[in-house]
Amino acid sequence: MSNTNYQQLTEVELRNYVKQHPEDEDAFQHYLSIVRAKPGRFVVSTEEQSLAEFKKRIQAKTTH
C-alpha cells in the first residue's frame, strides 16, 4: 500500500500508476471501479463472451 491519493489522479494518471506499481492492489481496485462505472463498458471472463459481445456490437452498428 502506498500514500498515493487515488482520488486526485486522473484516469490516465491512475492507469499509468497501476502499470508502474502492479503490486499496489488498492490502486488497481480503485482503477477497476472507475472503469466498471463507465457506460458502455463490459467485463467478460472468457474469450467466448468477448467474441459474442463484439459480434453483437458489430451487428448493431451495421443495422443502424
PQR file with spaces between the fields and no chain letter, atoms N, CA, C, O and H, PARSE charges and radii, in Angstrom:
ATOM       1  N    MET     1       0.842   -1.169    0.000 -0.4000 1.5000
ATOM       2  CA   MET     1       0.000    0.000    0.000 -0.0000 2.0000
ATOM       3  C    MET     1       0.892    1.238    0.000  0.5500 1.7000
ATOM       4  O    MET     1       1.959    1.251    0.614 -0.5500 1.4000
ATOM       5  N    SER     2       0.445    2.259   -0.686 -0.4000 1.5000
ATOM       6  CA   SER     2       1.235    3.483   -0.758 -0.0000 2.0000
ATOM       7  C    SER     2       0.439    4.645   -0.189  0.5500 1.7000
ATOM       8  O    SER     2      -0.715    4.487    0.211 -0.5500 1.4000
ATOM       9  H    SER     2      -0.422    2.249   -1.185  0.4000 1.0000
ATOM      10  N    ASN     3       1.062    5.807   -0.159 -0.4000 1.5000
ATOM      11  CA   ASN     3       0.399    7.011    0.331 -0.0000 2.0000
ATOM      12  C    ASN     3      -0.233    7.815   -0.797  0.5500 1.7000
ATOM      13  O    ASN     3      -0.669    8.945   -0.575 -0.5500 1.4000
ATOM      14  H    ASN     3       1.999    5.936   -0.484  0.4000 1.0000
ATOM      15  N    THR     4      -0.293    7.262   -1.991 -0.4000 1.5000
ATOM      16  CA   THR     4      -0.858    7.958   -3.135 -0.0000 2.0000
ATOM      17  C    THR     4      -2.351    8.176   -2.925  0.5500 1.7000
ATOM      18  O    THR     4      -3.064    7.255   -2.529 -0.5500 1.4000
ATOM      19  H    THR     4       0.060    6.344   -2.172  0.4000 1.0000
ATOM      20  N    ASN     5      -2.826    9.392   -3.187 -0.4000 1.5000
ATOM      21  CA   ASN     5      -4.248    9.690   -3.088 -0.0000 2.0000
ATOM      22  C    ASN     5      -4.873    9.431   -4.461  0.5500 1.7000
ATOM      23  O    ASN     5      -4.774   10.262   -5.363 -0.5500 1.4000
ATOM      24  H    ASN     5      -2.246   10.141   -3.509  0.4000 1.0000
ATOM      25  N    TYR     6      -5.505    8.290   -4.605 -0.4000 1.5000
ATOM      26  CA   TYR     6      -6.060    7.885   -5.897 -0.0000 2.0000
ATOM      27  C    TYR     6      -7.180    8.810   -6.361  0.5500 1.7000
ATOM      28  O    TYR     6      -7.399    8.961   -7.563 -0.5500 1.4000
ATOM      29  H    TYR     6      -5.585    7.615   -3.872  0.4000 1.0000
ATOM      30  N    GLN     7      -7.885    9.426   -5.426 -0.4000 1.5000
ATOM      31  CA   GLN     7      -8.993   10.306   -5.788 -0.0000 2.0000
ATOM      32  C    GLN     7      -8.523   11.539   -6.571  0.5500 1.7000
ATOM      33  O    GLN     7      -9.287   12.109   -7.349 -0.5500 1.4000
ATOM      34  H    GLN     7      -7.706    9.304   -4.450  0.4000 1.0000
ATOM      35  N    GLN     8      -7.291   11.939   -6.369 -0.4000 1.5000
ATOM      36  CA   GLN     8      -6.785   13.154   -7.016 -0.0000 2.0000
ATOM      37  C    GLN     8      -6.165   12.882   -8.390  0.5500 1.7000
ATOM      38  O    GLN     8      -5.848   13.823   -9.116 -0.5500 1.4000
ATOM      39  H    GLN     8      -6.670   11.476   -5.736  0.4000 1.0000
ATOM      40  N    LEU     9      -5.991   11.620   -8.752 -0.4000 1.5000
ATOM      41  CA   LEU     9      -5.384   11.291  -10.032 -0.0000 2.0000
ATOM      42  C    LEU     9      -6.442   11.217  -11.120  0.5500 1.7000
ATOM      43  O    LEU     9      -7.574   10.802  -10.871 -0.5500 1.4000
ATOM      44  H    LEU     9      -6.249   10.855   -8.162  0.4000 1.0000
ATOM      45  N    THR    10      -6.069   11.620  -12.323 -0.4000 1.5000
ATOM      46  CA   THR    10      -6.961   11.412  -13.454 -0.0000 2.0000
ATOM      47  C    THR    10      -6.959    9.924  -13.789  0.5500 1.7000
ATOM      48  O    THR    10      -6.121    9.173  -13.290 -0.5500 1.4000
ATOM      49  H    THR    10      -5.149   11.957  -12.525  0.4000 1.0000
ATOM      50  N    GLU    11      -7.878    9.509  -14.616 -0.4000 1.5000
ATOM      51  CA   GLU    11      -7.921    8.097  -15.005 -0.0000 2.0000
ATOM      52  C    GLU    11      -6.621    7.677  -15.685  0.5500 1.7000
ATOM      53  O    GLU    11      -6.098    6.595  -15.417 -0.5500 1.4000
ATOM      54  H    GLU    11      -8.559   10.119  -15.021  0.4000 1.0000
ATOM      55  N    VAL    12      -6.110    8.519  -16.553 -0.4000 1.5000
ATOM      56  CA   VAL    12      -4.859    8.212  -17.255 -0.0000 2.0000
ATOM      57  C    VAL    12      -3.695    8.130  -16.277  0.5500 1.7000
ATOM      58  O    VAL    12      -2.874    7.218  -16.366 -0.5500 1.4000
ATOM      59  H    VAL    12      -6.536    9.398  -16.771  0.4000 1.0000
ATOM      60  N    GLU    13      -3.618    9.075  -15.347 -0.4000 1.5000
ATOM      61  CA   GLU    13      -2.554    9.043  -14.339 -0.0000 2.0000
ATOM      62  C    GLU    13      -2.640    7.784  -13.483  0.5500 1.7000
ATOM      63  O    GLU    13      -1.625    7.158  -13.178 -0.5500 1.4000
ATOM      64  H    GLU    13      -4.286    9.816  -15.275  0.4000 1.0000
ATOM      65  N    LEU    14      -3.860    7.424  -13.100 -0.4000 1.5000
ATOM      66  CA   LEU    14      -4.047    6.239  -12.273 -0.0000 2.0000
ATOM      67  C    LEU    14      -3.678    4.983  -13.048  0.5500 1.7000
ATOM      68  O    LEU    14      -3.033    4.087  -12.503 -0.5500 1.4000
ATOM      69  H    LEU    14      -4.684    7.933  -13.348  0.4000 1.0000
ATOM      70  N    ARG    15      -4.077    4.906  -14.313 -0.4000 1.5000
ATOM      71  CA   ARG    15      -3.707    3.749  -15.145 -0.0000 2.0000
ATOM      72  C    ARG    15      -2.191    3.631  -15.247  0.5500 1.7000
ATOM      73  O    ARG    15      -1.645    2.534  -15.124 -0.5500 1.4000
ATOM      74  H    ARG    15      -4.600    5.633  -14.757  0.4000 1.0000
ATOM      75  N    ASN    16      -1.521    4.729  -15.465 -0.4000 1.5000
ATOM      76  CA   ASN    16      -0.060    4.704  -15.541 -0.0000 2.0000
ATOM      77  C    ASN    16       0.564    4.300  -14.209  0.5500 1.7000
ATOM      78  O    ASN    16       1.545    3.556  -14.177 -0.5500 1.4000
ATOM      79  H    ASN    16      -1.964    5.620  -15.565  0.4000 1.0000
ATOM      80  N    TYR    17      -0.009    4.794  -13.107 -0.4000 1.5000
ATOM      81  CA   TYR    17       0.492    4.425  -11.783 -0.0000 2.0000
ATOM      82  C    TYR    17       0.351    2.916  -11.569  0.5500 1.7000
ATOM      83  O    TYR    17       1.274    2.264  -11.080 -0.5500 1.4000
ATOM      84  H    TYR    17      -0.806    5.398  -13.133  0.4000 1.0000
ATOM      85  N    VAL    18      -0.800    2.370  -11.935 -0.4000 1.5000
ATOM      86  CA   VAL    18      -1.039    0.932  -11.768 -0.0000 2.0000
ATOM      87  C    VAL    18      -0.065    0.123  -12.614  0.5500 1.7000
ATOM      88  O    VAL    18       0.429   -0.915  -12.175 -0.5500 1.4000
ATOM      89  H    VAL    18      -1.550    2.899  -12.333  0.4000 1.0000
ATOM      90  N    LYS    19       0.210    0.593  -13.816 -0.4000 1.5000
ATOM      91  CA   LYS    19       1.188   -0.100  -14.670 -0.0000 2.0000
ATOM      92  C    LYS    19       2.578   -0.104  -14.034  0.5500 1.7000
ATOM      93  O    LYS    19       3.304   -1.094  -14.122 -0.5500 1.4000
ATOM      94  H    LYS    19      -0.191    1.437  -14.173  0.4000 1.0000
ATOM      95  N    GLN    20       2.938    0.997  -13.400 -0.4000 1.5000
ATOM      96  CA   GLN    20       4.256    1.120  -12.797 -0.0000 2.0000
ATOM      97  C    GLN    20       4.346    0.464  -11.421  0.5500 1.7000
ATOM      98  O    GLN    20       5.442    0.168  -10.944 -0.5500 1.4000
ATOM      99  H    GLN    20       2.347    1.801  -13.329  0.4000 1.0000
ATOM     100  N    HIS    21       3.189    0.233  -10.778 -0.4000 1.5000
ATOM     101  CA   HIS    21       3.155   -0.343   -9.427 -0.0000 2.0000
ATOM     102  C    HIS    21       2.141   -1.494   -9.384  0.5500 1.7000
ATOM     103  O    HIS    21       1.123   -1.393   -8.700 -0.5500 1.4000
ATOM     104  H    HIS    21       2.299    0.473  -11.166  0.4000 1.0000
ATOM     105  N    PRO    22       2.409   -2.570  -10.102 -0.5600 1.5000
ATOM     106  CA   PRO    22       1.432   -3.671  -10.169  0.2800 2.0000
ATOM     107  C    PRO    22       1.171   -4.335   -8.825  0.5500 1.7000
ATOM     108  O    PRO    22       0.184   -5.055   -8.675 -0.5500 1.4000
ATOM     109  N    GLU    23       2.025   -4.108   -7.866 -0.4000 1.5000
ATOM     110  CA   GLU    23       1.827   -4.706   -6.540 -0.0000 2.0000
ATOM     111  C    GLU    23       0.838   -3.926   -5.672  0.5500 1.7000
ATOM     112  O    GLU    23       0.430   -4.414   -4.617 -0.5500 1.4000
ATOM     113  H    GLU    23       2.826   -3.523   -7.988  0.4000 1.0000
ATOM     114  N    ASP    24       0.450   -2.730   -6.097 -0.4000 1.5000
ATOM     115  CA   ASP    24      -0.451   -1.885   -5.312 -0.0000 2.0000
ATOM     116  C    ASP    24      -1.903   -2.288   -5.596  0.5500 1.7000
ATOM     117  O    ASP    24      -2.545   -1.750   -6.497 -0.5500 1.4000
ATOM     118  H    ASP    24       0.781   -2.334   -6.954  0.4000 1.0000
ATOM     119  N    GLU    25      -2.396   -3.230   -4.822 -0.4000 1.5000
ATOM     120  CA   GLU    25      -3.742   -3.773   -5.012 -0.0000 2.0000
ATOM     121  C    GLU    25      -4.821   -2.713   -4.829  0.5500 1.7000
ATOM     122  O    GLU    25      -5.818   -2.724   -5.551 -0.5500 1.4000
ATOM     123  H    GLU    25      -1.874   -3.668   -4.090  0.4000 1.0000
ATOM     124  N    ASP    26      -4.644   -1.801   -3.882 -0.4000 1.5000
ATOM     125  CA   ASP    26      -5.632   -0.746   -3.655 -0.0000 2.0000
ATOM     126  C    ASP    26      -5.786    0.146   -4.893  0.5500 1.7000
ATOM     127  O    ASP    26      -6.901    0.492   -5.282 -0.5500 1.4000
ATOM     128  H    ASP    26      -3.834   -1.792   -3.295  0.4000 1.0000
ATOM     129  N    ALA    27      -4.678    0.507   -5.495 -0.4000 1.5000
ATOM     130  CA   ALA    27      -4.724    1.336   -6.697 -0.0000 2.0000
ATOM     131  C    ALA    27      -5.410    0.580   -7.833  0.5500 1.7000
ATOM     132  O    ALA    27      -6.224    1.148   -8.561 -0.5500 1.4000
ATOM     133  H    ALA    27      -3.771    0.227   -5.179  0.4000 1.0000
ATOM     134  N    PHE    28      -5.080   -0.686   -7.979 -0.4000 1.5000
ATOM     135  CA   PHE    28      -5.679   -1.499   -9.030 -0.0000 2.0000
ATOM     136  C    PHE    28      -7.190   -1.604   -8.843  0.5500 1.7000
ATOM     137  O    PHE    28      -7.946   -1.451   -9.802 -0.5500 1.4000
ATOM     138  H    PHE    28      -4.418   -1.147   -7.388  0.4000 1.0000
ATOM     139  N    GLN    29      -7.626   -1.861   -7.626 -0.4000 1.5000
ATOM     140  CA   GLN    29      -9.056   -1.981   -7.360 -0.0000 2.0000
ATOM     141  C    GLN    29      -9.779   -0.652   -7.597  0.5500 1.7000
ATOM     142  O    GLN    29     -10.901   -0.637   -8.103 -0.5500 1.4000
ATOM     143  H    GLN    29      -7.011   -1.986   -6.848  0.4000 1.0000
ATOM     144  N    HIS    30      -9.150    0.445   -7.237 -0.4000 1.5000
ATOM     145  CA   HIS    30      -9.754    1.764   -7.479 -0.0000 2.0000
ATOM     146  C    HIS    30      -9.871    2.015   -8.985  0.5500 1.7000
ATOM     147  O    HIS    30     -10.891    2.521   -9.452 -0.5500 1.4000
ATOM     148  H    HIS    30      -8.239    0.433   -6.825  0.4000 1.0000
ATOM     149  N    TYR    31      -8.843    1.666   -9.732 -0.4000 1.5000
ATOM     150  CA   TYR    31      -8.892    1.831  -11.189 -0.0000 2.0000
ATOM     151  C    TYR    31     -10.013    0.973  -11.778  0.5500 1.7000
ATOM     152  O    TYR    31     -10.752    1.442  -12.644 -0.5500 1.4000
ATOM     153  H    TYR    31      -8.014    1.255   -9.352  0.4000 1.0000
ATOM     154  N    LEU    32     -10.150   -0.267  -11.326 -0.4000 1.5000
ATOM     155  CA   LEU    32     -11.219   -1.132  -11.822 -0.0000 2.0000
ATOM     156  C    LEU    32     -12.592   -0.540  -11.532  0.5500 1.7000
ATOM     157  O    LEU    32     -13.492   -0.632  -12.366 -0.5500 1.4000
ATOM     158  H    LEU    32      -9.550   -0.647  -10.623  0.4000 1.0000
ATOM     159  N    SER    33     -12.763    0.058  -10.375 -0.4000 1.5000
ATOM     160  CA   SER    33     -14.063    0.645  -10.038 -0.0000 2.0000
ATOM     161  C    SER    33     -14.398    1.797  -10.983  0.5500 1.7000
ATOM     162  O    SER    33     -15.564    1.991  -11.329 -0.5500 1.4000
ATOM     163  H    SER    33     -12.032    0.133   -9.696  0.4000 1.0000
ATOM     164  N    ILE    34     -13.403    2.555  -11.399 -0.4000 1.5000
ATOM     165  CA   ILE    34     -13.619    3.648  -12.351 -0.0000 2.0000
ATOM     166  C    ILE    34     -14.003    3.085  -13.714  0.5500 1.7000
ATOM     167  O    ILE    34     -14.962    3.544  -14.334 -0.5500 1.4000
ATOM     168  H    ILE    34     -12.456    2.397  -11.118  0.4000 1.0000
ATOM     169  N    VAL    35     -13.266    2.107  -14.169 -0.4000 1.5000
ATOM     170  CA   VAL    35     -13.519    1.520  -15.482 -0.0000 2.0000
ATOM     171  C    VAL    35     -14.892    0.860  -15.526  0.5500 1.7000
ATOM     172  O    VAL    35     -15.631    1.026  -16.496 -0.5500 1.4000
ATOM     173  H    VAL    35     -12.487    1.734  -13.665  0.4000 1.0000
ATOM     174  N    ARG    36     -15.231    0.121  -14.492 -0.4000 1.5000
ATOM     175  CA   ARG    36     -16.517   -0.584  -14.469 -0.0000 2.0000
ATOM     176  C    ARG    36     -17.703    0.365  -14.386  0.5500 1.7000
ATOM     177  O    ARG    36     -18.804    0.000  -14.798 -0.5500 1.4000
ATOM     178  H    ARG    36     -14.630   -0.013  -13.703  0.4000 1.0000
ATOM     179  N    ALA    37     -17.513    1.553  -13.872 -0.4000 1.5000
ATOM     180  CA   ALA    37     -18.606    2.508  -13.724 -0.0000 2.0000
ATOM     181  C    ALA    37     -18.941    3.240  -15.026  0.5500 1.7000
ATOM     182  O    ALA    37     -19.971    3.909  -15.110 -0.5500 1.4000
ATOM     183  H    ALA    37     -16.619    1.850  -13.538  0.4000 1.0000
ATOM     184  N    LYS    38     -18.096    3.122  -16.022 -0.4000 1.5000
ATOM     185  CA   LYS    38     -18.325    3.832  -17.276 -0.0000 2.0000
ATOM     186  C    LYS    38     -19.408    3.157  -18.099  0.5500 1.7000
ATOM     187  O    LYS    38     -19.422    1.932  -18.220 -0.5500 1.4000
ATOM     188  H    LYS    38     -17.260    2.578  -15.954  0.4000 1.0000
ATOM     189  N    PRO    39     -20.316    3.944  -18.665 -0.5600 1.5000
ATOM     190  CA   PRO    39     -21.345    3.349  -19.515  0.2800 2.0000
ATOM     191  C    PRO    39     -20.739    2.773  -20.793  0.5500 1.7000
ATOM     192  O    PRO    39     -19.771    3.309  -21.333 -0.5500 1.4000
ATOM     193  N    GLY    40     -21.312    1.698  -21.255 -0.4000 1.5000
ATOM     194  CA   GLY    40     -20.836    1.096  -22.493 -0.0000 2.0000
ATOM     195  C    GLY    40     -19.676    0.144  -22.323  0.5500 1.7000
ATOM     196  O    GLY    40     -19.279   -0.523  -23.278 -0.5500 1.4000
ATOM     197  H    GLY    40     -22.098    1.263  -20.816  0.4000 1.0000
ATOM     198  N    ARG    41     -19.129    0.068  -21.138 -0.4000 1.5000
ATOM     199  CA   ARG    41     -18.025   -0.863  -20.883 -0.0000 2.0000
ATOM     200  C    ARG    41     -18.625   -2.214  -20.537  0.5500 1.7000
ATOM     201  O    ARG    41     -19.720   -2.298  -19.980 -0.5500 1.4000
ATOM     202  H    ARG    41     -19.452    0.610  -20.362  0.4000 1.0000
ATOM     203  N    PHE    42     -17.901   -3.261  -20.871 -0.4000 1.5000
ATOM     204  CA   PHE    42     -18.362   -4.579  -20.486 -0.0000 2.0000
ATOM     205  C    PHE    42     -17.192   -5.388  -19.970  0.5500 1.7000
ATOM     206  O    PHE    42     -16.050   -5.214  -20.397 -0.5500 1.4000
ATOM     207  H    PHE    42     -17.011   -3.192  -21.323  0.4000 1.0000
ATOM     208  N    VAL    43     -17.499   -6.270  -19.049 -0.4000 1.5000
ATOM     209  CA   VAL    43     -16.487   -7.118  -18.437 -0.0000 2.0000
ATOM     210  C    VAL    43     -16.828   -8.552  -18.788  0.5500 1.7000
ATOM     211  O    VAL    43     -17.951   -9.008  -18.577 -0.5500 1.4000
ATOM     212  H    VAL    43     -18.426   -6.412  -18.702  0.4000 1.0000
ATOM     213  N    VAL    44     -15.853   -9.251  -19.323 -0.4000 1.5000
ATOM     214  CA   VAL    44     -16.055  -10.651  -19.689 -0.0000 2.0000
ATOM     215  C    VAL    44     -15.006  -11.496  -18.984  0.5500 1.7000
ATOM     216  O    VAL    44     -13.938  -11.013  -18.608 -0.5500 1.4000
ATOM     217  H    VAL    44     -14.940   -8.881  -19.495  0.4000 1.0000
ATOM     218  N    SER    45     -15.340  -12.768  -18.816 -0.4000 1.5000
ATOM     219  CA   SER    45     -14.368  -13.647  -18.191 -0.0000 2.0000
ATOM     220  C    SER    45     -13.866  -14.730  -19.119  0.5500 1.7000
ATOM     221  O    SER    45     -12.952  -15.476  -18.768 -0.5500 1.4000
ATOM     222  H    SER    45     -16.207  -13.161  -19.121  0.4000 1.0000
ATOM     223  N    THR    46     -14.455  -14.828  -20.305 -0.4000 1.5000
ATOM     224  CA   THR    46     -13.985  -15.836  -21.254 -0.0000 2.0000
ATOM     225  C    THR    46     -13.855  -15.219  -22.636  0.5500 1.7000
ATOM     226  O    THR    46     -14.438  -14.174  -22.925 -0.5500 1.4000
ATOM     227  H    THR    46     -15.198  -14.222  -20.590  0.4000 1.0000
ATOM     228  N    GLU    47     -13.094  -15.872  -23.468 -0.4000 1.5000
ATOM     229  CA   GLU    47     -12.943  -15.410  -24.851 -0.0000 2.0000
ATOM     230  C    GLU    47     -14.268  -15.510  -25.592  0.5500 1.7000
ATOM     231  O    GLU    47     -14.579  -14.669  -26.435 -0.5500 1.4000
ATOM     232  H    GLU    47     -12.621  -16.720  -23.233  0.4000 1.0000
ATOM     233  N    GLU    48     -15.044  -16.534  -25.281 -0.4000 1.5000
ATOM     234  CA   GLU    48     -16.342  -16.705  -25.931 -0.0000 2.0000
ATOM     235  C    GLU    48     -17.280  -15.535  -25.626  0.5500 1.7000
ATOM     236  O    GLU    48     -18.011  -15.075  -26.503 -0.5500 1.4000
ATOM     237  H    GLU    48     -14.792  -17.217  -24.596  0.4000 1.0000
ATOM     238  N    GLN    49     -17.255  -15.058  -24.386 -0.4000 1.5000
ATOM     239  CA   GLN    49     -18.080  -13.909  -24.011 -0.0000 2.0000
ATOM     240  C    GLN    49     -17.651  -12.659  -24.783  0.5500 1.7000
ATOM     241  O    GLN    49     -18.495  -11.894  -25.250 -0.5500 1.4000
ATOM     242  H    GLN    49     -16.661  -15.432  -23.673  0.4000 1.0000
ATOM     243  N    SER    50     -16.351  -12.460  -24.915 -0.4000 1.5000
ATOM     244  CA   SER    50     -15.881  -11.273  -25.634 -0.0000 2.0000
ATOM     245  C    SER    50     -16.246  -11.358  -27.108  0.5500 1.7000
ATOM     246  O    SER    50     -16.651  -10.354  -27.693 -0.5500 1.4000
ATOM     247  H    SER    50     -15.666  -13.082  -24.536  0.4000 1.0000
ATOM     248  N    LEU    51     -16.113  -12.524  -27.722 -0.4000 1.5000
ATOM     249  CA   LEU    51     -16.496  -12.674  -29.127 -0.0000 2.0000
ATOM     250  C    LEU    51     -17.983  -12.426  -29.327  0.5500 1.7000
ATOM     251  O    LEU    51     -18.377  -11.776  -30.296 -0.5500 1.4000
ATOM     252  H    LEU    51     -15.784  -13.339  -27.247  0.4000 1.0000
ATOM     253  N    ALA    52     -18.810  -12.934  -28.427 -0.4000 1.5000
ATOM     254  CA   ALA    52     -20.252  -12.717  -28.526 -0.0000 2.0000
ATOM     255  C    ALA    52     -20.578  -11.228  -28.408  0.5500 1.7000
ATOM     256  O    ALA    52     -21.420  -10.723  -29.151 -0.5500 1.4000
ATOM     257  H    ALA    52     -18.490  -13.463  -27.640  0.4000 1.0000
ATOM     258  N    GLU    53     -19.927  -10.525  -27.489 -0.4000 1.5000
ATOM     259  CA   GLU    53     -20.166   -9.091  -27.316 -0.0000 2.0000
ATOM     260  C    GLU    53     -19.714   -8.311  -28.545  0.5500 1.7000
ATOM     261  O    GLU    53     -20.417   -7.404  -28.990 -0.5500 1.4000
ATOM     262  H    GLU    53     -19.243  -10.936  -26.886  0.4000 1.0000
ATOM     263  N    PHE    54     -18.561   -8.646  -29.095 -0.4000 1.5000
ATOM     264  CA   PHE    54     -18.077   -7.974  -30.304 -0.0000 2.0000
ATOM     265  C    PHE    54     -19.045   -8.186  -31.464  0.5500 1.7000
ATOM     266  O    PHE    54     -19.365   -7.239  -32.182 -0.5500 1.4000
ATOM     267  H    PHE    54     -17.990   -9.383  -28.734  0.4000 1.0000
ATOM     268  N    LYS    55     -19.510   -9.407  -31.652 -0.4000 1.5000
ATOM     269  CA   LYS    55     -20.454   -9.702  -32.734 -0.0000 2.0000
ATOM     270  C    LYS    55     -21.742   -8.911  -32.557  0.5500 1.7000
ATOM     271  O    LYS    55     -22.284   -8.375  -33.523 -0.5500 1.4000
ATOM     272  H    LYS    55     -19.250  -10.176  -31.068  0.4000 1.0000
ATOM     273  N    LYS    56     -22.229   -8.838  -31.324 -0.4000 1.5000
ATOM     274  CA   LYS    56     -23.457   -8.098  -31.047 -0.0000 2.0000
ATOM     275  C    LYS    56     -23.281   -6.620  -31.388  0.5500 1.7000
ATOM     276  O    LYS    56     -24.166   -6.008  -31.987 -0.5500 1.4000
ATOM     277  H    LYS    56     -21.788   -9.274  -30.539  0.4000 1.0000
ATOM     278  N    ARG    57     -22.146   -6.050  -31.010 -0.4000 1.5000
ATOM     279  CA   ARG    57     -21.910   -4.629  -31.270 -0.0000 2.0000
ATOM     280  C    ARG    57     -21.709   -4.352  -32.760  0.5500 1.7000
ATOM     281  O    ARG    57     -22.159   -3.324  -33.267 -0.5500 1.4000
ATOM     282  H    ARG    57     -21.427   -6.547  -30.524  0.4000 1.0000
ATOM     283  N    ILE    58     -21.043   -5.254  -33.454 -0.4000 1.5000
ATOM     284  CA   ILE    58     -20.848   -5.084  -34.896 -0.0000 2.0000
ATOM     285  C    ILE    58     -22.185   -5.157  -35.606  0.5500 1.7000
ATOM     286  O    ILE    58     -22.473   -4.344  -36.485 -0.5500 1.4000
ATOM     287  H    ILE    58     -20.678   -6.090  -33.043  0.4000 1.0000
ATOM     288  N    GLN    59     -22.999   -6.124  -35.230 -0.4000 1.5000
ATOM     289  CA   GLN    59     -24.309   -6.275  -35.848 -0.0000 2.0000
ATOM     290  C    GLN    59     -25.180   -5.041  -35.586  0.5500 1.7000
ATOM     291  O    GLN    59     -25.897   -4.589  -36.479 -0.5500 1.4000
ATOM     292  H    GLN    59     -22.765   -6.784  -34.516  0.4000 1.0000
ATOM     293  N    ALA    60     -25.120   -4.507  -34.393 -0.4000 1.5000
ATOM     294  CA   ALA    60     -25.902   -3.317  -34.055 -0.0000 2.0000
ATOM     295  C    ALA    60     -25.481   -2.119  -34.905  0.5500 1.7000
ATOM     296  O    ALA    60     -26.323   -1.314  -35.303 -0.5500 1.4000
ATOM     297  H    ALA    60     -24.537   -4.874  -33.668  0.4000 1.0000
ATOM     298  N    LYS    61     -24.192   -1.999  -35.180 -0.4000 1.5000
ATOM     299  CA   LYS    61     -23.711   -0.875  -35.986 -0.0000 2.0000
ATOM     300  C    LYS    61     -24.091   -1.034  -37.453  0.5500 1.7000
ATOM     301  O    LYS    61     -24.350   -0.039  -38.131 -0.5500 1.4000
ATOM     302  H    LYS    61     -23.508   -2.652  -34.856  0.4000 1.0000
ATOM     303  N    THR    62     -24.127   -2.250  -37.949 -0.4000 1.5000
ATOM     304  CA   THR    62     -24.444   -2.462  -39.363 -0.0000 2.0000
ATOM     305  C    THR    62     -25.932   -2.410  -39.647  0.5500 1.7000
ATOM     306  O    THR    62     -26.329   -2.257  -40.802 -0.5500 1.4000
ATOM     307  H    THR    62     -23.917   -3.058  -37.399  0.4000 1.0000
ATOM     308  N    THR    63     -26.764   -2.534  -38.625 -0.4000 1.5000
ATOM     309  CA   THR    63     -28.203   -2.483  -38.834 -0.0000 2.0000
ATOM     310  C    THR    63     -28.774   -1.078  -38.644  0.5500 1.7000
ATOM     311  O    THR    63     -29.958   -0.855  -38.897 -0.5500 1.4000
ATOM     312  H    THR    63     -26.441   -2.658  -37.687  0.4000 1.0000
ATOM     313  N    HIS    64     -27.951   -0.137  -38.206 -0.4000 1.5000
ATOM     314  CA   HIS    64     -28.443    1.247  -37.996 -0.0000 2.0000
ATOM     315  C    HIS    64     -28.194    2.098  -39.176  0.5500 1.7000
ATOM     316  O    HIS    64     -28.541    3.279  -39.170 -0.5500 1.4000
ATOM     317  H    HIS    64     -26.989   -0.318  -38.001  0.4000 1.0000
